[in-house]
Amino acid sequence: MSLSHTAAEYMLSDALLPDPGGSRAKGLRLELPSDRLLKFVTVGLPLFLVSLAFAREFSAGSQISCFSPTNFTGKQSAYVDTACWDSLVHHGFDAEGHAVTKSLWVLKVFPYSLLVVAVLMYMPYLLWRYAAAPALHSDLLFIIDELDKSYNRSVRLVQHMRKVQQASAEPERFWEEYERARRERYFEFPLLERYLTCKQHAHSLAFIYILRNLLLLLFLAATCLYLVFLHLDIFFQDEFSCSIKTGLLQAEPHIPPLIPCKLVFFSVFQLISLSVGSVYVLLVPIVIYNALQLCQWDKGLLSVYEMLPAFDLLSRKMLTCPVNDLNVILLFLRANISELTSFGRLNAVSALREATANKQDIDTVVDFMTLLAGLETTKPKH
């Protein structure tokens, strides 16, 4: 008998979760994997492509090539290139023969506009980081710590029950007291459950998370529309006619009225704009999916923790509208599942309960531990 008692004590002591060696605060993820991917692509892609464009500009030199008259010297040709690049105005004629001008100056500021796009894409991340991440960090630390402690309390409860049952002269009376304690909810953990219930009626985190995705969706749409405008307006015009008969050169007879020029960087900017636009269009469904995650509950995690005594947030149908802070916390608990040590233990117990022939014998982790501790011989059937 002593050998079985010693084995049960070792088994129950091994079931306890060890205290975390380091601080959990450093390991918590305050961004979902999909949000981290969106931030990396939406901010990093335009910065990377713009850096390539600037590198080409510095290495290739002039971004424009004009066909100056043959009687122009080298300095005069260089002046034509510089003047046409500074003005970047196309001089042409309409269908009726009237002179018209069209500014192509937006091509010159296109790389800088992508820098503005990168800054705009970073703003939703800053909103989440400073408006929601501190509160979410505190919530996750408290809830993860309480969930693990609740599991340990259940195991310690079984340890105490085992000692009381061994010292009891009337085993049947002991199990009557145990059943009465279950009915009167002596084993519940009210702090954790009421905290989660309180978060169910709060909406600040959910509002900021939805606002973050809406802002990101707005900036993606605005960028795509901007690129479409460029392509429809000027991104198919790599050649233009430039006029340098201005100022002191206006009265010079040997200078032609229009000089044909070609943009040597045009194909590079076309490739950059198409790359950014196509990638951003592909990211729109991901942003919509992230926002729609709050439209349904992630009941898998809470259902596992119903193995804790009196933790019945689901069975009492307290989960109503999913757009609240509790659902946001559940999403981030799922992302930080590696920090939640008790989840793996309870998930295994739930799987064993499904595989057990007499499922009515296992309602909570306390029931499972009592079976493992060898108390099932005298335990009454539910």
PADOBA-486554 format. One record per residue (C-alpha): residue number from 1; residue in one letter; x, z, y. Coordinates in nm, 3 decimals, decimal comma, always signed. Last residue first. Layout:
N
<atom NUM; "a"; <X; Z; Y>>,
...
***
This chain:
382
<atom 382; "h"; <-2,207; -1,141; +1,082>>,
<atom 381; "k"; <-2,051; -1,028; +0,754>>,
<atom 380; "p"; <-1,937; -0,664; +0,741>>,
<atom 379; "k"; <-1,565; -0,586; +0,740>>,
<atom 378; "t"; <-1,456; -0,376; +0,441>>,
<atom 377; "t"; <-1,242; -0,623; +0,252>>,
<atom 376; "e"; <-1,170; -0,827; +0,567>>,
<atom 375; "l"; <-0,929; -0,569; +0,708>>,
<atom 374; "g"; <-0,616; -0,737; +0,567>>,
<atom 373; "a"; <-0,428; -0,790; +0,892>>,
<atom 372; "l"; <-0,489; -1,165; +0,870>>,
<atom 371; "l"; <-0,866; -1,111; +0,861>>,
<atom 370; "t"; <-0,844; -0,865; +1,150>>,
<atom 369; "m"; <-0,639; -1,119; +1,345>>,
<atom 368; "f"; <-0,902; -1,388; +1,299>>,
<atom 367; "d"; <-1,182; -1,156; +1,405>>,
<atom 366; "v"; <-0,986; -1,055; +1,715>>,
<atom 365; "v"; <-0,920; -1,423; +1,790>>,
<atom 364; "t"; <-1,294; -1,461; +1,824>>,
<atom 363; "d"; <-1,590; -1,571; +1,616>>,
<atom 362; "i"; <-1,434; -1,587; +1,271>>,
<atom 361; "d"; <-1,646; -1,462; +0,979>>,
<atom 360; "q"; <-1,931; -1,699; +1,063>>,
<atom 359; "k"; <-1,702; -1,990; +0,983>>,
<atom 358; "n"; <-1,713; -1,908; +0,613>>,
<atom 357; "a"; <-1,544; -2,218; +0,469>>,
<atom 356; "t"; <-1,259; -2,213; +0,718>>,
<atom 355; "a"; <-1,131; -2,551; +0,844>>,
<atom 354; "e"; <-1,306; -2,523; +1,181>>,
<atom 353; "r"; <-1,175; -2,168; +1,220>>,
<atom 352; "l"; <-0,826; -2,286; +1,138>>,
<atom 351; "a"; <-0,843; -2,543; +1,416>>,
<atom 350; "s"; <-0,965; -2,277; +1,659>>,
<atom 349; "v"; <-0,680; -2,046; +1,555>>,
<atom 348; "a"; <-0,429; -2,327; +1,615>>,
<atom 347; "n"; <-0,574; -2,390; +1,960>>,
<atom 346; "l"; <-0,557; -2,018; +2,032>>,
<atom 345; "r"; <-0,186; -2,006; +1,955>>,
<atom 344; "g"; <-0,108; -2,327; +2,145>>,
<atom 343; "f"; <-0,304; -2,212; +2,448>>,
<atom 342; "s"; <-0,137; -1,871; +2,458>>,
<atom 341; "t"; <+0,189; -2,012; +2,590>>,
<atom 340; "l"; <+0,039; -2,164; +2,904>>,
<atom 339; "e"; <+0,353; -2,287; +3,083>>,
<atom 338; "s"; <+0,363; -2,601; +2,865>>,
<atom 337; "i"; <-0,003; -2,664; +2,952>>,
<atom 336; "n"; <+0,092; -2,721; +3,315>>,
<atom 335; "a"; <-0,084; -3,060; +3,349>>,
<atom 334; "r"; <-0,386; -2,919; +3,163>>,
<atom 333; "l"; <-0,384; -2,620; +3,395>>,
<atom 332; "f"; <-0,375; -2,872; +3,680>>,
<atom 331; "l"; <-0,695; -3,037; +3,566>>,
<atom 330; "l"; <-0,856; -2,698; +3,499>>,
<atom 329; "i"; <-0,767; -2,586; +3,852>>,
<atom 328; "v"; <-0,940; -2,894; +3,997>>,
<atom 327; "n"; <-1,248; -2,817; +3,784>>,
<atom 326; "l"; <-1,250; -2,459; +3,912>>,
<atom 325; "d"; <-1,219; -2,577; +4,273>>,
<atom 324; "n"; <-1,551; -2,760; +4,270>>,
<atom 323; "v"; <-1,700; -3,102; +4,194>>,
<atom 322; "p"; <-1,812; -3,030; +3,836>>,
<atom 321; "c"; <-2,170; -2,932; +3,926>>,
<atom 320; "t"; <-2,284; -2,672; +3,672>>,
<atom 319; "l"; <-2,045; -2,483; +3,446>>,
<atom 318; "m"; <-2,198; -2,138; +3,406>>,
<atom 317; "k"; <-2,375; -2,243; +3,090>>,
<atom 316; "r"; <-2,348; -1,897; +2,925>>,
<atom 315; "s"; <-2,173; -2,065; +2,634>>,
<atom 314; "l"; <-1,919; -2,226; +2,866>>,
<atom 313; "l"; <-1,793; -1,922; +3,054>>,
<atom 312; "d"; <-1,806; -1,724; +2,733>>,
<atom 311; "f"; <-1,494; -1,507; +2,733>>,
<atom 310; "a"; <-1,648; -1,203; +2,557>>,
<atom 309; "p"; <-1,354; -1,168; +2,317>>,
<atom 308; "l"; <-1,101; -1,453; +2,345>>,
<atom 307; "m"; <-1,185; -1,745; +2,119>>,
<atom 306; "e"; <-1,370; -1,885; +2,419>>,
<atom 305; "y"; <-1,022; -1,979; +2,532>>,
<atom 304; "v"; <-1,035; -2,297; +2,323>>,
<atom 303; "s"; <-1,361; -2,401; +2,484>>,
<atom 302; "l"; <-1,206; -2,346; +2,825>>,
<atom 301; "l"; <-0,928; -2,594; +2,753>>,
<atom 300; "g"; <-1,146; -2,867; +2,603>>,
<atom 299; "k"; <-1,417; -2,844; +2,866>>,
<atom 298; "d"; <-1,250; -3,075; +3,117>>,
<atom 297; "w"; <-1,564; -3,113; +3,323>>,
<atom 296; "q"; <-1,684; -3,442; +3,467>>,
<atom 295; "c"; <-1,711; -3,588; +3,818>>,
<atom 294; "l"; <-1,378; -3,438; +3,924>>,
<atom 293; "q"; <-1,187; -3,705; +3,735>>,
<atom 292; "l"; <-1,362; -3,964; +3,954>>,
<atom 291; "a"; <-1,104; -3,920; +4,231>>,
<atom 290; "n"; <-0,814; -3,987; +3,996>>,
<atom 289; "y"; <-0,993; -4,289; +3,847>>,
<atom 288; "i"; <-1,047; -4,437; +4,194>>,
<atom 287; "v"; <-0,677; -4,397; +4,271>>,
<atom 286; "i"; <-0,583; -4,559; +3,940>>,
<atom 285; "p"; <-0,825; -4,847; +4,002>>,
<atom 284; "v"; <-0,659; -4,914; +4,344>>,
<atom 283; "l"; <-0,306; -4,923; +4,202>>,
<atom 282; "l"; <-0,333; -5,283; +4,078>>,
<atom 281; "v"; <-0,423; -5,399; +4,430>>,
<atom 280; "y"; <-0,121; -5,214; +4,565>>,
<atom 279; "v"; <+0,108; -5,389; +4,316>>,
<atom 278; "s"; <-0,027; -5,733; +4,410>>,
<atom 277; "g"; <+0,004; -5,670; +4,784>>,
<atom 276; "v"; <+0,355; -5,527; +4,772>>,
<atom 275; "s"; <+0,488; -5,808; +4,555>>,
<atom 274; "l"; <+0,312; -6,082; +4,753>>,
<atom 273; "s"; <+0,445; -5,944; +5,082>>,
<atom 272; "i"; <+0,799; -5,917; +4,953>>,
<atom 271; "l"; <+0,797; -6,266; +4,802>>,
<atom 270; "q"; <+0,666; -6,417; +5,126>>,
<atom 269; "f"; <+0,925; -6,223; +5,322>>,
<atom 268; "v"; <+1,202; -6,367; +5,106>>,
<atom 267; "s"; <+1,062; -6,722; +5,124>>,
<atom 266; "f"; <+1,059; -6,708; +5,506>>,
<atom 265; "f"; <+1,414; -6,584; +5,555>>,
<atom 264; "v"; <+1,549; -6,930; +5,657>>,
<atom 263; "l"; <+1,282; -6,977; +5,922>>,
<atom 262; "k"; <+1,307; -7,344; +6,032>>,
<atom 261; "c"; <+1,331; -7,486; +6,381>>,
<atom 260; "p"; <+1,232; -7,813; +6,547>>,
<atom 259; "i"; <+1,327; -7,839; +6,918>>,
<atom 258; "l"; <+1,063; -7,923; +7,176>>,
<atom 257; "p"; <+1,094; -8,046; +7,539>>,
<atom 256; "p"; <+1,436; -8,208; +7,481>>,
<atom 255; "i"; <+1,724; -8,088; +7,702>>,
<atom 254; "h"; <+1,907; -8,371; +7,879>>,
<atom 253; "p"; <+1,678; -8,357; +8,186>>,
<atom 252; "e"; <+1,761; -7,995; +8,285>>,
<atom 251; "a"; <+1,485; -7,873; +8,521>>,
<atom 250; "q"; <+1,353; -7,595; +8,295>>,
<atom 249; "l"; <+1,700; -7,482; +8,188>>,
<atom 248; "l"; <+1,734; -7,216; +8,462>>,
<atom 247; "g"; <+1,416; -7,042; +8,348>>,
<atom 246; "t"; <+1,239; -7,213; +8,064>>,
<atom 245; "k"; <+1,294; -7,539; +7,881>>,
<atom 244; "i"; <+1,381; -7,365; +7,554>>,
<atom 243; "s"; <+1,077; -7,483; +7,358>>,
<atom 242; "c"; <+1,048; -7,423; +6,987>>,
<atom 241; "s"; <+0,861; -7,627; +6,731>>,
<atom 240; "f"; <+0,782; -7,449; +6,406>>,
<atom 239; "e"; <+0,873; -7,449; +6,039>>,
<atom 238; "d"; <+0,804; -7,177; +5,779>>,
<atom 237; "q"; <+0,431; -7,189; +5,836>>,
<atom 236; "f"; <+0,249; -7,066; +5,528>>,
<atom 235; "f"; <+0,280; -6,699; +5,620>>,
<atom 234; "i"; <+0,130; -6,757; +5,962>>,
<atom 233; "d"; <-0,242; -6,687; +5,968>>,
<atom 232; "l"; <-0,384; -6,676; +5,618>>,
<atom 231; "h"; <-0,078; -6,512; +5,471>>,
<atom 230; "l"; <-0,044; -6,260; +5,750>>,
<atom 229; "f"; <-0,413; -6,170; +5,741>>,
<atom 228; "v"; <-0,395; -6,119; +5,364>>,
<atom 227; "l"; <-0,099; -5,885; +5,414>>,
<atom 226; "y"; <-0,294; -5,678; +5,667>>,
<atom 225; "l"; <-0,597; -5,670; +5,439>>,
<atom 224; "c"; <-0,380; -5,542; +5,153>>,
<atom 223; "t"; <-0,228; -5,276; +5,377>>,
<atom 222; "a"; <-0,570; -5,160; +5,499>>,
<atom 221; "a"; <-0,701; -5,139; +5,142>>,
<atom 220; "l"; <-0,405; -4,931; +5,029>>,
<atom 219; "f"; <-0,433; -4,708; +5,335>>,
<atom 218; "l"; <-0,803; -4,647; +5,271>>,
<atom 217; "l"; <-0,748; -4,574; +4,901>>,
<atom 216; "l"; <-0,474; -4,325; +4,989>>,
<atom 215; "l"; <-0,700; -4,162; +5,243>>,
<atom 214; "l"; <-0,981; -4,144; +4,987>>,
<atom 213; "n"; <-0,746; -3,999; +4,727>>,
<atom 212; "r"; <-0,629; -3,723; +4,959>>,
<atom 211; "l"; <-0,982; -3,653; +5,079>>,
<atom 210; "i"; <-1,094; -3,608; +4,717>>,
<atom 209; "y"; <-0,811; -3,360; +4,655>>,
<atom 208; "i"; <-0,876; -3,182; +4,986>>,
<atom 207; "f"; <-1,248; -3,142; +4,909>>,
<atom 206; "a"; <-1,183; -3,026; +4,552>>,
<atom 205; "l"; <-0,933; -2,768; +4,673>>,
<atom 204; "s"; <-1,177; -2,635; +4,935>>,
<atom 203; "h"; <-1,485; -2,632; +4,710>>,
<atom 202; "a"; <-1,545; -2,272; +4,602>>,
<atom 201; "h"; <-1,841; -2,173; +4,379>>,
<atom 200; "q"; <-1,657; -2,244; +4,052>>,
<atom 199; "k"; <-1,358; -2,055; +4,187>>,
<atom 198; "c"; <-1,571; -1,740; +4,191>>,
<atom 197; "t"; <-1,664; -1,796; +3,827>>,
<atom 196; "l"; <-1,296; -1,832; +3,741>>,
<atom 195; "y"; <-1,225; -1,500; +3,914>>,
<atom 194; "r"; <-1,521; -1,342; +3,740>>,
<atom 193; "e"; <-1,384; -1,444; +3,401>>,
<atom 192; "l"; <-1,032; -1,324; +3,477>>,
<atom 191; "l"; <-1,134; -0,986; +3,616>>,
<atom 190; "p"; <-1,411; -0,922; +3,362>>,
<atom 189; "f"; <-1,195; -0,923; +3,048>>,
<atom 188; "e"; <-1,452; -0,845; +2,778>>,
<atom 187; "f"; <-1,392; -0,617; +2,482>>,
<atom 186; "y"; <-1,653; -0,355; +2,565>>,
<atom 185; "r"; <-1,918; -0,627; +2,566>>,
<atom 184; "e"; <-2,210; -0,404; +2,456>>,
<atom 183; "r"; <-2,275; -0,617; +2,150>>,
<atom 182; "r"; <-1,908; -0,627; +2,053>>,
<atom 181; "a"; <-1,870; -0,251; +2,097>>,
<atom 180; "r"; <-2,174; -0,196; +1,877>>,
<atom 179; "e"; <-2,020; -0,417; +1,608>>,
<atom 178; "y"; <-1,695; -0,219; +1,618>>,
<atom 177; "e"; <-1,877; +0,113; +1,606>>,
<atom 176; "e"; <-2,064; -0,005; +1,299>>,
<atom 175; "w"; <-1,733; -0,121; +1,151>>,
<atom 174; "f"; <-1,587; +0,229; +1,188>>,
<atom 173; "r"; <-1,897; +0,384; +1,036>>,
<atom 172; "e"; <-1,853; +0,167; +0,729>>,
<atom 171; "p"; <-1,488; +0,270; +0,698>>,
<atom 170; "e"; <-1,577; +0,644; +0,682>>,
<atom 169; "a"; <-1,262; +0,860; +0,661>>,
<atom 168; "s"; <-1,104; +0,677; +0,953>>,
<atom 167; "a"; <-0,726; +0,696; +0,988>>,
<atom 166; "q"; <-0,671; +0,348; +0,845>>,
<atom 165; "q"; <-0,954; +0,208; +1,053>>,
<atom 164; "v"; <-0,815; +0,364; +1,370>>,
<atom 163; "k"; <-0,469; +0,219; +1,306>>,
<atom 162; "r"; <-0,613; -0,125; +1,231>>,
<atom 161; "m"; <-0,836; -0,115; +1,536>>,
<atom 160; "h"; <-0,536; -0,032; +1,756>>,
<atom 159; "q"; <-0,340; -0,329; +1,625>>,
<atom 158; "v"; <-0,649; -0,546; +1,657>>,
<atom 157; "l"; <-0,682; -0,443; +2,022>>,
<atom 156; "r"; <-0,314; -0,517; +2,072>>,
<atom 155; "v"; <-0,380; -0,872; +1,952>>,
<atom 154; "s"; <-0,676; -0,913; +2,187>>,
<atom 153; "r"; <-0,481; -0,766; +2,477>>,
<atom 152; "n"; <-0,204; -1,019; +2,409>>,
<atom 151; "y"; <-0,453; -1,305; +2,438>>,
<atom 150; "s"; <-0,588; -1,165; +2,762>>,
<atom 149; "k"; <-0,234; -1,131; +2,894>>,
<atom 148; "d"; <-0,170; -1,499; +2,830>>,
<atom 147; "l"; <-0,490; -1,594; +3,009>>,
<atom 146; "e"; <-0,416; -1,351; +3,292>>,
<atom 145; "d"; <-0,069; -1,494; +3,358>>,
<atom 144; "i"; <-0,194; -1,852; +3,352>>,
<atom 143; "i"; <-0,483; -1,760; +3,585>>,
<atom 142; "f"; <-0,267; -1,571; +3,837>>,
<atom 141; "l"; <+0,012; -1,828; +3,857>>,
<atom 140; "l"; <-0,234; -2,118; +3,869>>,
<atom 139; "d"; <-0,435; -1,964; +4,151>>,
<atom 138; "s"; <-0,127; -1,885; +4,358>>,
<atom 137; "h"; <+0,008; -2,238; +4,322>>,
<atom 136; "l"; <-0,332; -2,387; +4,404>>,
<atom 135; "a"; <-0,343; -2,190; +4,729>>,
<atom 134; "p"; <+0,006; -2,311; +4,828>>,
<atom 133; "a"; <-0,062; -2,671; +4,711>>,
<atom 132; "a"; <-0,383; -2,725; +4,910>>,
<atom 131; "a"; <-0,315; -2,780; +5,281>>,
<atom 130; "y"; <+0,065; -2,818; +5,295>>,
<atom 129; "r"; <+0,139; -3,024; +4,986>>,
<atom 128; "w"; <-0,197; -3,200; +4,966>>,
<atom 127; "l"; <-0,183; -3,325; +5,325>>,
<atom 126; "l"; <+0,184; -3,416; +5,287>>,
<atom 125; "y"; <+0,098; -3,626; +4,980>>,
<atom 124; "p"; <-0,183; -3,798; +5,171>>,
<atom 123; "m"; <+0,069; -3,875; +5,451>>,
<atom 122; "y"; <+0,330; -4,044; +5,230>>,
<atom 121; "m"; <+0,134; -4,369; +5,207>>,
<atom 120; "l"; <+0,120; -4,382; +5,588>>,
<atom 119; "v"; <+0,498; -4,345; +5,612>>,
<atom 118; "a"; <+0,550; -4,625; +5,359>>,
<atom 117; "v"; <+0,311; -4,851; +5,551>>,
<atom 116; "v"; <+0,500; -4,781; +5,874>>,
<atom 115; "l"; <+0,820; -4,890; +5,700>>,
<atom 114; "l"; <+0,632; -5,200; +5,587>>,
<atom 113; "s"; <+0,551; -5,271; +5,953>>,
<atom 112; "y"; <+0,924; -5,250; +6,028>>,
<atom 111; "p"; <+0,994; -5,527; +5,778>>,
<atom 110; "f"; <+0,717; -5,744; +5,932>>,
<atom 109; "v"; <+0,834; -5,698; +6,291>>,
<atom 108; "k"; <+1,004; -6,037; +6,315>>,
<atom 107; "l"; <+0,731; -6,214; +6,123>>,
<atom 106; "v"; <+0,473; -6,074; +6,367>>,
<atom 105; "w"; <+0,647; -6,270; +6,643>>,
<atom 104; "l"; <+0,505; -6,597; +6,517>>,
<atom 103; "s"; <+0,311; -6,663; +6,837>>,
<atom 102; "k"; <+0,107; -6,981; +6,850>>,
<atom 101; "t"; <+0,106; -7,218; +7,145>>,
<atom 100; "v"; <-0,127; -7,505; +7,221>>,
<atom 99; "a"; <-0,075; -7,835; +7,405>>,
<atom 98; "h"; <-0,386; -8,051; +7,418>>,
<atom 97; "g"; <-0,391; -8,365; +7,204>>,
<atom 96; "e"; <-0,757; -8,347; +7,106>>,
<atom 95; "a"; <-0,681; -8,235; +6,751>>,
<atom 94; "d"; <-0,456; -7,956; +6,878>>,
<atom 93; "f"; <-0,096; -7,987; +6,986>>,
<atom 92; "g"; <+0,207; -7,775; +6,908>>,
<atom 91; "h"; <+0,444; -7,515; +7,044>>,
<atom 90; "h"; <+0,532; -7,236; +6,800>>,
<atom 89; "v"; <+0,658; -6,915; +6,959>>,
<atom 88; "l"; <+0,943; -6,708; +6,811>>,
<atom 87; "s"; <+1,069; -6,609; +7,160>>,
<atom 86; "d"; <+1,381; -6,416; +7,056>>,
<atom 85; "w"; <+1,444; -6,634; +6,751>>,
<atom 84; "c"; <+1,408; -6,950; +6,963>>,
<atom 83; "a"; <+1,650; -6,819; +7,226>>,
<atom 82; "t"; <+1,909; -6,709; +6,968>>,
<atom 81; "d"; <+1,901; -7,035; +6,775>>,
<atom 80; "v"; <+1,917; -7,244; +7,093>>,
<atom 79; "y"; <+2,208; -7,035; +7,226>>,
<atom 78; "a"; <+2,398; -7,089; +6,901>>,
<atom 77; "s"; <+2,342; -7,464; +6,940>>,
<atom 76; "q"; <+2,473; -7,448; +7,299>>,
<atom 75; "k"; <+2,779; -7,256; +7,188>>,
<atom 74; "g"; <+2,852; -7,516; +6,921>>,
<atom 73; "t"; <+2,816; -7,804; +7,164>>,
<atom 72; "f"; <+2,498; -8,001; +7,203>>,
<atom 71; "n"; <+2,521; -8,384; +7,201>>,
<atom 70; "t"; <+2,374; -8,401; +6,850>>,
<atom 69; "p"; <+2,047; -8,244; +6,960>>,
<atom 68; "s"; <+1,971; -7,902; +6,811>>,
<atom 67; "f"; <+1,805; -7,866; +6,474>>,
<atom 66; "c"; <+1,723; -7,495; +6,468>>,
<atom 65; "s"; <+1,803; -7,250; +6,187>>,
<atom 64; "i"; <+1,658; -6,900; +6,192>>,
<atom 63; "q"; <+1,737; -6,567; +6,031>>,
<atom 62; "s"; <+2,096; -6,563; +6,156>>,
<atom 61; "g"; <+2,342; -6,351; +5,958>>,
<atom 60; "a"; <+2,318; -6,381; +5,581>>,
<atom 59; "s"; <+2,465; -6,040; +5,498>>,
<atom 58; "f"; <+2,288; -5,833; +5,762>>,
<atom 57; "e"; <+1,956; -6,008; +5,709>>,
<atom 56; "r"; <+1,987; -5,993; +5,330>>,
<atom 55; "a"; <+2,050; -5,619; +5,344>>,
<atom 54; "f"; <+1,754; -5,577; +5,579>>,
<atom 53; "a"; <+1,526; -5,760; +5,336>>,
<atom 52; "l"; <+1,656; -5,560; +5,039>>,
<atom 51; "s"; <+1,601; -5,235; +5,227>>,
<atom 50; "v"; <+1,250; -5,353; +5,308>>,
<atom 49; "l"; <+1,183; -5,413; +4,939>>,
<atom 48; "f"; <+1,298; -5,063; +4,839>>,
<atom 47; "l"; <+1,109; -4,889; +5,118>>,
<atom 46; "p"; <+0,794; -5,088; +5,040>>,
<atom 45; "l"; <+0,815; -4,990; +4,670>>,
<atom 44; "g"; <+0,911; -4,624; +4,713>>,
<atom 43; "v"; <+0,609; -4,501; +4,905>>,
<atom 42; "t"; <+0,325; -4,656; +4,705>>,
<atom 41; "v"; <+0,518; -4,647; +4,376>>,
<atom 40; "f"; <+0,653; -4,290; +4,378>>,
<atom 39; "k"; <+0,339; -4,141; +4,532>>,
<atom 38; "l"; <+0,115; -4,318; +4,282>>,
<atom 37; "l"; <+0,327; -4,201; +3,989>>,
<atom 36; "r"; <+0,316; -3,842; +4,112>>,
<atom 35; "d"; <-0,061; -3,866; +4,148>>,
<atom 34; "s"; <-0,092; -3,997; +3,791>>,
<atom 33; "p"; <+0,124; -3,713; +3,659>>,
<atom 32; "l"; <-0,087; -3,452; +3,841>>,
<atom 31; "e"; <+0,087; -3,273; +4,122>>,
<atom 30; "l"; <+0,145; -2,899; +4,167>>,
<atom 29; "r"; <+0,360; -2,871; +3,857>>,
<atom 28; "l"; <+0,459; -2,512; +3,787>>,
<atom 27; "g"; <+0,816; -2,454; +3,670>>,
<atom 26; "k"; <+0,951; -2,266; +3,969>>,
<atom 25; "a"; <+0,662; -2,018; +3,991>>,
<atom 24; "r"; <+0,684; -1,934; +3,623>>,
<atom 23; "s"; <+0,975; -1,700; +3,691>>,
<atom 22; "g"; <+1,211; -1,657; +3,402>>,
<atom 21; "g"; <+1,203; -1,492; +3,059>>,
<atom 20; "p"; <+0,829; -1,502; +3,013>>,
<atom 19; "d"; <+0,719; -1,190; +2,820>>,
<atom 18; "p"; <+0,682; -1,262; +2,453>>,
<atom 17; "l"; <+0,336; -1,345; +2,317>>,
<atom 16; "l"; <+0,213; -1,105; +2,051>>,
<atom 15; "a"; <+0,148; -1,259; +1,709>>,
<atom 14; "d"; <+0,487; -1,138; +1,586>>,
<atom 13; "s"; <+0,377; -0,775; +1,635>>,
<atom 12; "l"; <+0,058; -0,846; +1,440>>,
<atom 11; "m"; <+0,247; -0,995; +1,147>>,
<atom 10; "y"; <+0,505; -0,716; +1,146>>,
<atom 9; "e"; <+0,231; -0,453; +1,139>>,
<atom 8; "a"; <+0,048; -0,637; +0,862>>,
<atom 7; "a"; <+0,366; -0,658; +0,654>>,
<atom 6; "t"; <+0,426; -0,284; +0,700>>,
<atom 5; "h"; <+0,070; -0,205; +0,590>>,
<atom 4; "s"; <+0,107; -0,432; +0,287>>,
<atom 3; "l"; <+0,432; -0,260; +0,189>>,
<atom 2; "s"; <+0,280; +0,084; +0,240>>,
<atom 1; "m"; <+0,000; +0,000; +0,000>>,
***
